[in-house]
Amino acid sequence: MHPIWVRLCHWSIAAVVLALLFSGSVILMAHPRLYWGETGNDMTAAWIELPISRNYKHGGYTAPQRFEHVAGQAVTAERTYDIFNQNGWGRSLHFLAAWLLAAIGLIYGAAALASGHLRRNLLPGREGIRPTAILADMRAHLGGADPAPPGPPYNLLQRWAYCLVLLLCLPLMVLSGLTMAPAITASFPWLLDLFGGSQSARSIHFLAFLAILLFLLVHVAMVFRTGFWRQIKAMTLGR
């Protein structure tokens, strides 16, 4: 049975995450190229370019032009179209939603520690870190084991998934997001050293987003597999 504070935090986080997914996608579409290091732009090599929005090149960069005073160097001088970069509202919404997520996360973390929910229901425990136990739980899932009833106690794979998201991915998202804010790094320059530059922080932010998105997709799929209305009732009414 889910206590009321878990249900309130769950739906609050769900709403905030939807706002973050939407606004983050708008921001990414303005420049769908990702880099490592301190700097990155159209003149530098990206480790990935995402085929989203009209800012994706689609073969639309001009041919490389050689500068006579730089022997043997070829650079792209310009795009064949203007960059669509009207995403100020997306950045404002993203930053606001991120602070809400951090605040709700702190409330959830404090309540989970104080109530014993973290130790009792989420942490895998000493036995849960054994590879044989993890493999056994994976085999049970792949073998079509009967779905568990809604709410705790959670099985081992659920515990690992929740812990990785709550204790690794979300803190990484918050810290890497702060590293992309010049006003923050002006006061805390060690963040740039921690992530190896703002462009590395942006790439790590994106990779953590992919991990959380994968978790959400599996999470929703399991809700449907184990009885949608039963799970919704458990997470709204607590039973």
Secondary structure, DSSP 8 states (H G I E B T S, - for coil): ---HHHHHHHHHHHHHHHHHHHHHHHHHHHS-EE--SS---TTS--SEE---STTS-TT-B---EE-TTSTT-EE---BSS------HHHHHHHHHHHHHHHHHHHHHHHHHHHHTHIIIIIS-HHHHT-HHHHHHHHHHHHTT-----SSSS--HHHHHHHHHIIIIIHHHHHHHHHHT-HHHHHH-THHHHHHTSHHHHHHHHHHHHHHHHHHHHHHHHHHHHTTHHHHHHHHHT--
